Amino acid sequence: MNPITLLQPPRIVFGDGCAVMATGFLAGRGVRRALMVSSSHVLPHLGELRSAFDKAGVVLVDVAPVDFEPTIAKFEQVLESVREEKVEAVLGVGGGSVIDMAKLLAGLLDGRQSIREVVGIDQLLGRNLLLACLPTTSGTGAEVSPNAILLDETDSLKKGVVSAHLVPDAAYVDPVMTWTAPPEVTASTGMDALTHCIEAYANKFAHPVVDEQALRGIRLISGNLLRAVRNGRDAEARSALALGSLYGGLCLGPVNTAAVHALAYPLGGRYHVAHGVSNALLLPHVLQFNFPAAADRYADVAEALGVHRNGSSLSTAELGVGWLKRLVQDCGVPQRLSQLGIPRQALPEMARAAMQVVRLLKNNPRPLSEQDALQIYEAAY
């Protein structure tokens, strides 16, 4: 069994109403001023949280809302706008893009490095500010991962910063904070979290320490996503999704994702397709490509989804792919690239771009060439 490194926040708090506990964490460490990164959708719902920080004597300095997946240029603009703020901490309250922005601000506000200097694995020298994250979607798992993603507009490709220094000091996963996420966001982020778990389990570097978290995440998300899409205030479903997303996020540090995410990046980078939508659309096709290399693993995934053969001539793994396709359809997520306005002639260039995401492709249980990537895009078109 190969050694594995578990990178996760030293403090993870989970449960309804736990968001306000972040105030005691920061105040108890002497924080008097903190940057708060959020989004226009989330900000109107933060009255109780703001009041708790006021009572604790912590001033929140608002950063410009992060309403779209941020670009490197946008990050540099935000960083410059808060360069002179005297803060001891950064608080990220929102979805994955918000939390990625918060993590990078916390790591780069000291001015020692530029964003382009830290792209890649283990390039960030350190982090001087406390960092606490509160997710409002279920989700990217960014609140517990060492990853942050930005779009590099110079080549229309998403770039990853991966560093132990990006793991927050504390994560407060409060399912109630996700109740206001609209159905389409619930669906796409839920499929992202499900993909994290599936790709971590069926992975060249899969590990028993992570396997159980991945399978638990698959069970929780697959069994509750449609309920939460149909009723955003279904407390039981929201709690299950939040926990499943947390498990998926905890898989990202030690194992990470693979070809689904690598092939999804060009869709977001070039055509601004929501990350979870890209993953949901590509997931069944990549799984079918991977079957020969990990049939037993995908059978386990199907069983975690609740799929049983019951006399079917199809394998359990194949039935699992059919189940996932139905889930995507039932959640209202597009199932074809052609539905997203992507021209067919763009597929070869997308395949070339996907091959640049080596840090994820190396994890795939089956080696994948540029021609394989193109065939997967064609099958998904």
C-alpha positions as CSV (number, residue, x, y, z in Angstrom):
1,M,0.0,0.0,0.0
2,N,1.5,3.3,-1.1
3,P,1.8,6.1,1.5
4,I,-0.8,8.9,1.3
5,T,-0.9,12.4,2.6
6,L,-4.1,13.7,4.0
7,L,-4.4,17.5,3.5
8,Q,-7.5,19.0,5.3
9,P,-8.3,21.9,7.6
10,P,-7.3,21.3,11.2
11,R,-10.9,22.4,12.1
12,I,-13.9,21.1,10.3
13,V,-17.3,22.0,11.8
14,F,-20.5,20.4,10.3
15,G,-24.1,21.0,11.1
16,D,-27.2,23.3,10.9
17,G,-26.4,26.7,12.2
18,C,-22.7,26.2,12.6
19,A,-21.7,29.2,10.3
20,V,-21.8,31.7,13.1
21,M,-19.2,29.7,15.0
22,A,-16.6,31.1,12.6
23,T,-16.9,34.4,14.5
24,G,-15.5,32.8,17.7
25,F,-12.7,31.1,15.7
26,L,-11.4,34.3,14.2
27,A,-12.0,36.6,17.3
28,G,-10.4,34.0,19.5
29,R,-7.2,34.3,17.5
30,G,-7.1,38.1,17.8
31,V,-8.6,38.9,14.4
32,R,-10.0,42.4,14.4
33,R,-10.3,43.0,10.6
34,A,-11.0,40.3,8.0
35,L,-11.6,40.4,4.3
36,M,-14.9,38.9,3.4
37,V,-15.3,37.3,-0.1
38,S,-18.8,36.5,-1.2
39,S,-21.2,36.8,-4.2
40,S,-24.1,39.0,-5.0
41,H,-26.5,36.1,-4.6
42,V,-25.2,35.2,-1.1
43,L,-24.6,38.7,0.4
44,P,-28.3,39.6,1.1
45,H,-28.6,36.4,3.3
46,L,-25.6,37.2,5.6
47,G,-27.3,39.5,8.1
48,E,-27.1,37.0,11.0
49,L,-23.5,36.3,10.2
50,R,-22.5,40.0,10.0
51,S,-24.3,40.7,13.3
52,A,-22.3,37.9,15.0
53,F,-19.0,39.4,13.7
54,D,-20.1,42.8,14.9
55,K,-20.8,41.5,18.4
56,A,-17.4,39.7,18.4
57,G,-15.7,43.0,17.5
58,V,-14.5,41.8,14.1
59,V,-14.8,44.3,11.2
60,L,-15.6,42.6,7.9
61,V,-14.0,44.4,4.8
62,D,-16.1,43.5,1.8
63,V,-14.3,42.4,-1.4
64,A,-16.0,43.1,-4.8
65,P,-18.6,40.2,-5.3
66,V,-17.4,37.2,-7.1
67,D,-20.3,36.3,-9.4
68,F,-18.6,34.2,-12.1
69,E,-15.7,31.8,-12.3
70,P,-12.8,34.2,-11.8
71,T,-10.1,34.9,-14.3
72,I,-6.5,35.6,-13.5
73,A,-7.0,39.2,-14.6
74,K,-10.1,39.5,-12.3
75,F,-8.1,38.0,-9.4
76,E,-5.2,40.5,-10.0
77,Q,-7.7,43.4,-10.0
78,V,-9.3,42.3,-6.7
79,L,-5.9,41.7,-5.1
80,E,-4.8,45.2,-6.1
81,S,-8.0,46.7,-4.7
82,V,-7.4,45.3,-1.2
83,R,-3.6,45.5,-1.2
84,E,-3.6,48.3,1.4
85,E,-6.2,46.8,3.7
86,K,-4.8,45.9,7.1
87,V,-6.4,42.6,7.8
88,E,-5.4,39.5,9.8
89,A,-7.7,37.0,8.1
90,V,-9.8,36.1,5.0
91,L,-13.3,34.8,5.2
92,G,-14.8,33.0,2.1
93,V,-18.6,32.7,2.1
94,G,-20.0,31.3,-1.1
95,G,-19.6,28.7,-3.8
96,G,-16.4,27.3,-5.2
97,S,-15.4,30.4,-7.2
98,V,-15.8,32.6,-4.1
99,I,-13.8,30.2,-1.9
100,D,-11.0,29.8,-4.5
101,M,-10.7,33.6,-4.6
102,A,-10.6,33.8,-0.8
103,K,-7.9,31.1,-0.7
104,L,-5.7,32.8,-3.2
105,L,-6.1,36.2,-1.6
106,A,-5.1,34.8,1.7
107,G,-2.0,33.3,0.1
108,L,-0.9,36.2,-2.1
109,L,-1.9,39.3,-0.2
110,D,1.6,39.6,1.3
111,G,3.0,40.4,-2.1
112,R,5.8,37.8,-2.1
113,Q,4.5,36.1,-5.3
114,S,2.3,36.8,-8.2
115,I,-0.6,34.6,-9.2
116,R,1.2,33.3,-12.3
117,E,4.2,32.3,-10.2
118,V,2.1,29.9,-8.1
119,V,0.2,28.1,-10.9
120,G,0.9,24.4,-10.7
121,I,1.7,22.1,-7.8
122,D,3.5,23.3,-4.6
123,Q,4.6,26.6,-5.9
124,L,3.1,28.8,-3.2
125,L,5.7,29.7,-0.6
126,G,3.3,30.1,2.3
127,R,0.3,32.0,3.8
128,N,0.4,34.6,6.5
129,L,-3.3,35.3,7.0
130,L,-5.8,33.1,8.8
131,L,-8.4,31.6,6.4
132,A,-11.9,30.3,7.2
133,C,-14.4,29.1,4.6
134,L,-18.1,28.7,4.7
135,P,-19.6,27.0,1.6
136,T,-23.1,27.9,0.3
137,T,-23.2,25.2,-2.3
138,S,-22.7,21.4,-2.2
139,G,-20.4,21.7,-4.1
140,T,-16.9,22.0,-5.1
141,G,-15.4,20.9,-1.7
142,A,-13.1,23.9,-2.0
143,E,-13.5,24.6,1.7
144,V,-11.4,21.6,2.6
145,S,-9.1,21.1,-0.5
146,P,-5.6,22.4,-1.4
147,N,-6.8,23.5,-4.8
148,A,-7.9,26.8,-6.4
149,I,-8.9,27.2,-10.0
150,L,-8.7,30.4,-12.2
151,L,-9.4,30.9,-15.9
152,D,-6.4,32.0,-17.8
153,E,-7.9,34.1,-20.6
154,T,-4.6,34.1,-22.6
155,D,-5.2,30.5,-23.6
156,S,-8.9,30.1,-22.6
157,L,-8.0,27.3,-20.2
158,K,-8.5,26.9,-16.4
159,K,-5.4,26.7,-14.4
160,G,-5.0,25.1,-11.0
161,V,-3.0,26.2,-8.0
162,V,-2.4,23.3,-5.7
163,S,-0.7,23.8,-2.3
164,A,-1.0,22.7,1.3
165,H,-0.9,26.4,2.1
166,L,-4.3,26.8,0.4
167,V,-6.0,24.4,2.9
168,P,-8.1,26.6,5.1
169,D,-7.5,26.8,8.8
170,A,-11.2,26.2,9.4
171,A,-14.2,25.1,7.4
172,Y,-17.8,25.6,8.6
173,V,-20.1,23.4,6.5
174,D,-23.6,24.6,7.4
175,P,-26.3,22.9,5.3
176,V,-28.7,25.7,6.1
177,M,-26.4,28.1,4.1
178,T,-27.2,26.0,1.0
179,W,-31.0,26.4,1.1
180,T,-31.0,29.5,-1.0
181,A,-29.1,27.9,-3.9
182,P,-31.5,27.8,-6.9
183,P,-32.3,24.4,-8.5
184,E,-29.9,24.7,-11.4
185,V,-27.0,25.6,-9.1
186,T,-28.0,22.7,-6.8
187,A,-28.0,20.3,-9.7
188,S,-24.7,21.4,-11.3
189,T,-22.8,21.6,-8.0
190,G,-24.2,18.4,-6.8
191,M,-23.1,16.6,-10.0
192,D,-19.6,18.2,-9.5
193,A,-19.4,16.7,-5.9
194,L,-20.7,13.3,-7.2
195,T,-18.0,13.4,-9.9
196,H,-15.3,14.1,-7.3
197,C,-16.3,11.0,-5.4
198,I,-16.6,8.8,-8.4
199,E,-13.2,9.9,-9.9
200,A,-11.5,9.6,-6.5
201,Y,-12.7,6.0,-6.2
202,A,-12.0,4.9,-9.8
203,N,-8.5,6.4,-9.9
204,K,-5.0,5.2,-10.7
205,F,-4.0,6.4,-7.2
206,A,-7.1,5.3,-5.3
207,H,-6.3,4.5,-1.7
208,P,-8.3,2.6,1.0
209,V,-8.1,5.7,3.3
210,V,-10.0,7.7,0.7
211,D,-12.2,4.9,-0.8
212,E,-14.7,4.8,2.1
213,Q,-15.2,8.6,2.0
214,A,-15.7,8.4,-1.7
215,L,-18.3,5.6,-1.5
216,R,-20.1,7.4,1.3
217,G,-20.2,10.6,-0.7
218,I,-21.6,8.7,-3.7
219,R,-24.4,7.2,-1.6
220,L,-25.4,10.5,0.0
221,I,-25.3,12.6,-3.1
222,S,-27.0,10.1,-5.5
223,G,-29.8,9.4,-3.0
224,N,-30.6,13.1,-2.2
225,L,-29.7,15.3,-5.1
226,L,-33.0,15.1,-7.0
227,R,-34.9,15.8,-3.7
228,A,-32.9,19.0,-3.1
229,V,-33.3,20.1,-6.7
230,R,-37.1,19.7,-6.4
231,N,-37.3,21.2,-2.9
232,G,-34.4,23.5,-1.9
233,R,-35.7,23.6,1.7
234,D,-35.7,19.8,2.2
235,A,-33.5,19.9,5.3
236,E,-32.7,16.2,5.2
237,A,-31.7,16.2,1.6
238,R,-29.6,19.4,2.0
239,S,-27.8,18.0,5.0
240,A,-27.0,14.8,3.1
241,L,-25.7,16.7,0.1
242,A,-23.6,18.9,2.2
243,L,-22.0,15.9,3.9
244,G,-21.5,14.1,0.6
245,S,-19.9,17.2,-0.9
246,L,-17.6,17.4,2.2
247,Y,-16.5,13.8,1.6
248,G,-15.8,14.6,-2.0
249,G,-13.7,17.6,-1.1
250,L,-11.7,15.6,1.3
251,C,-10.9,13.2,-1.5
252,L,-9.3,16.0,-3.6
253,G,-6.1,16.5,-1.6
254,P,-4.8,12.9,-1.4
255,V,-6.2,11.5,-4.6
256,N,-7.9,14.2,-6.8
257,T,-10.0,13.8,-9.9
258,A,-9.1,12.5,-13.4
259,A,-10.2,12.7,-17.0
260,V,-13.8,13.9,-16.5
261,H,-12.4,17.1,-14.9
262,A,-9.6,17.4,-17.4
263,L,-12.0,17.2,-20.4
264,A,-14.4,19.6,-18.6
265,Y,-11.9,22.4,-18.4
266,P,-12.0,23.5,-22.0
267,L,-15.8,23.7,-21.8
268,G,-15.5,26.2,-19.0
269,G,-12.5,28.0,-20.3
270,R,-13.6,28.5,-23.9
271,Y,-17.4,28.5,-23.6
272,H,-18.0,29.5,-20.0
273,V,-20.1,26.4,-19.3
274,A,-20.7,25.9,-15.6
275,H,-18.2,23.5,-14.2
276,G,-20.7,21.1,-12.7
277,V,-22.7,21.0,-16.0
278,S,-19.5,20.1,-17.9
279,N,-18.7,17.3,-15.5
280,A,-22.3,15.9,-15.5
281,L,-22.4,15.9,-19.3
282,L,-19.0,14.2,-19.7
283,L,-19.1,11.8,-16.8
284,P,-21.0,8.8,-18.4
285,H,-18.9,9.0,-21.5
286,V,-15.6,9.0,-19.7
287,L,-16.8,6.2,-17.5
288,Q,-17.6,4.1,-20.5
289,F,-14.1,4.8,-21.9
290,N,-12.5,3.7,-18.6
291,F,-14.5,0.5,-18.1
292,P,-11.8,-1.9,-19.5
293,A,-9.3,-0.5,-16.9
294,A,-11.5,-0.4,-13.8
295,A,-14.5,-2.6,-14.2
296,D,-14.6,-3.8,-10.6
297,R,-14.3,-0.2,-9.3
298,Y,-17.1,1.0,-11.5
299,A,-19.3,-1.9,-10.3
300,D,-18.7,-0.7,-6.7
301,V,-19.7,2.8,-7.8
302,A,-22.9,1.5,-9.4
303,E,-23.7,-0.4,-6.2
304,A,-23.2,2.8,-4.2
305,L,-25.6,4.5,-6.5
306,G,-28.1,1.8,-5.6
307,V,-28.0,0.0,-8.9
308,H,-28.6,-3.8,-9.0
309,R,-28.6,-6.1,-12.1
310,N,-31.8,-7.9,-11.2
311,G,-31.4,-10.3,-14.2
312,S,-30.3,-7.6,-16.7
313,S,-27.9,-8.7,-19.4
314,L,-25.9,-5.5,-18.8
315,S,-23.1,-5.4,-16.3
316,T,-23.6,-3.5,-13.0
317,A,-21.1,-0.9,-14.2
318,E,-23.1,-0.3,-17.4
319,L,-26.3,0.0,-15.5
320,G,-24.6,2.6,-13.3
321,V,-23.9,4.7,-16.4
322,G,-27.5,4.5,-17.4
323,W,-28.6,5.5,-13.9
324,L,-26.3,8.5,-14.0
325,K,-27.7,9.6,-17.4
326,R,-31.2,9.5,-15.9
327,L,-30.2,11.5,-12.9
328,V,-28.6,14.2,-15.1
329,Q,-31.8,14.4,-17.1
330,D,-34.1,14.4,-14.1
331,C,-32.1,17.2,-12.6
332,G,-32.5,19.3,-15.7
333,V,-28.8,19.4,-16.6
334,P,-28.0,19.5,-20.4
335,Q,-26.8,16.1,-21.7
336,R,-25.3,17.0,-25.0
337,L,-22.5,19.4,-26.0
338,S,-24.7,20.5,-28.9
339,Q,-27.2,21.9,-26.4
340,L,-24.6,24.3,-25.1
341,G,-23.9,26.2,-28.3
342,I,-20.5,24.6,-28.8
343,P,-19.8,24.2,-32.6
344,R,-18.8,20.7,-33.7
345,Q,-15.7,22.1,-35.4
346,A,-14.4,23.2,-32.1
347,L,-14.0,19.7,-30.7
348,P,-10.5,19.0,-32.0
349,E,-9.1,22.1,-30.4
350,M,-10.9,21.2,-27.2
351,A,-9.3,17.8,-27.3
352,R,-5.8,19.5,-27.7
353,A,-6.5,21.8,-24.8
354,A,-7.7,19.0,-22.5
355,M,-4.4,17.2,-23.0
356,Q,-2.6,20.1,-21.3
357,V,-4.3,19.1,-18.0
358,V,-1.6,16.6,-17.2
359,R,-2.0,16.9,-13.4
360,L,-5.5,15.3,-13.7
361,L,-5.0,13.0,-16.7
362,K,-2.2,11.2,-15.0
363,N,-4.8,10.0,-12.4
364,N,-7.1,8.4,-14.9
365,P,-7.3,4.6,-14.6
366,R,-6.9,4.3,-18.4
367,P,-4.4,6.3,-20.4
368,L,-6.1,8.8,-22.6
369,S,-4.8,10.2,-25.9
370,E,-5.8,13.3,-27.8
371,Q,-7.7,11.1,-30.2
372,D,-9.5,9.4,-27.3
373,A,-10.5,12.8,-25.9
374,L,-11.9,13.8,-29.3
375,Q,-13.9,10.6,-29.5
376,I,-15.4,11.2,-26.1
377,Y,-16.4,14.8,-27.1
378,E,-17.9,13.3,-30.3
379,A,-19.9,10.8,-28.2
380,A,-21.1,13.6,-26.0
381,Y,-22.1,15.9,-28.8
